[in-house]
């Protein structure tokens, strides 16, 4: 197997640009997805049956359908409806945020429900209302337990952002495929892309491990 | 001060409290005893609405807490509660546990709350543990912190739900000592416990519960030495 370094060198600027966009897509997806997940997760736990039902439908739909399908629907259907034309980056961010929100909602719910109910009772018995008790007592404890599954979800999100390439979002995998089709090569573009994804995901899991350890010693 | 009228509580088809009537006066220390499953903890938890009430009325200082319009959070600031499992907030230090609610609800400044928190810790003999985390404390210390935390809201009534049942035997004394001190200071207290010695020494009145009813009530000396009901006799013969 020959390995053509020259074409990789030629593509270095593209891989850099693509990697930056991959990082950007993932970060924005994580941020919006986390906020969305908190809202949907709390919504699913409320006593209001309608809100709970809507949130549950959301989770069922976005967890139950492939991201591939969601990206196509959002890119060719939702985004043109909203802004009048297609836009790969916008569609990718929306799709990644929505699917992350569904998974993170369940992570939040599990985290919150894992806290002993005596904690809520103690807070409420002091006269704190439900929102204050959640904010000061339940969520800080639940958050610590949510870090490992959240980390998992963030890593999945980085990898799944590669699907954005199919709607011509110029991220890492988009340039990988461009290189592959320009030179009819397989190993150079895809191994390089794999390696870059690996660097991104392991860096993230290193950071999360450190965060977890820091919170554990508190 | 606390008035309970025809209180009923069911969990599904299980009727835990059948018809409870009680009147607890200011500064009174009422001890609730009875076999497990008699409904005594549920009764206590109905007094600050930690359990929803199926039927009947509970009034705290003239405020009907079963009324939908009552702001239960406001009533709860007047009614402190101490739990069997302590329920300290593990992510907060001892002093942070104590000052959280006064700062959030009474809007005390951090300095003022801390000053008063330390005063309470001194009272329960744990001033030097102010900046420790609950995990580093013994069971008895945890429960004393929990008492200080409840007192920080300056409640008029204190509810104790089997406060010594989760403790190693050698730690029971230090917690009871704090409770006894509180009773001497004139706190209105309702105490669910298996500590008959405490009931006898500190209680003004003892309620014996069984099967969802208050079977018998009397001053401790009378109830322990001269029980009237067969169920009370049979229970006391097993625990004394």
Contacts between the chains, C-beta under 8 A, distances in Angstrom:
chain1	res1	chain2	res2	distance
A	116	B	85	7.8
A	116	B	87	7.6
A	118	B	83	6.1
A	118	B	85	5.3
A	118	B	87	4.0
A	119	B	87	6.1
A	119	B	89	6.7
A	121	B	50	5.6
A	121	B	83	7.1
A	121	B	87	6.5
A	122	B	81	7.7
A	122	B	83	6.5
A	122	B	87	3.7
A	122	B	88	7.6
A	122	B	89	7.3
A	122	B	146	7.9
A	123	B	89	7.7
A	123	B	101	7.7
A	124	B	50	7.0
A	124	B	73	7.9
A	124	B	76	6.7
A	125	B	48	6.0
A	125	B	50	6.5
A	125	B	76	5.9
A	125	B	79	7.6
A	125	B	80	7.4
A	125	B	81	4.0
A	125	B	150	7.6
A	126	B	76	6.9
A	126	B	77	7.3
A	126	B	80	7.8
A	126	B	100	7.6
A	126	B	101	3.8
A	126	B	105	7.5
A	126	B	149	7.3
A	126	B	150	7.2
A	126	B	153	5.8
A	127	B	73	5.1
A	127	B	74	6.9
A	127	B	76	4.2
A	127	B	77	3.5
A	127	B	101	6.3
A	127	B	105	5.3
A	127	B	153	6.3
A	128	B	73	7.2
A	128	B	100	7.8
A	128	B	101	5.8
A	128	B	104	6.0
A	128	B	105	6.5
A	129	B	73	5.1
A	132	B	104	5.5
A	132	B	105	8.0
A	136	B	100	6.0
A	136	B	104	6.8
A	137	B	89	5.5
A	137	B	100	7.8
A	140	B	91	5.1
A	141	B	89	7.7
A	141	B	90	6.9
A	141	B	91	5.3
A	144	B	91	7.4
A	218	B	91	7.3
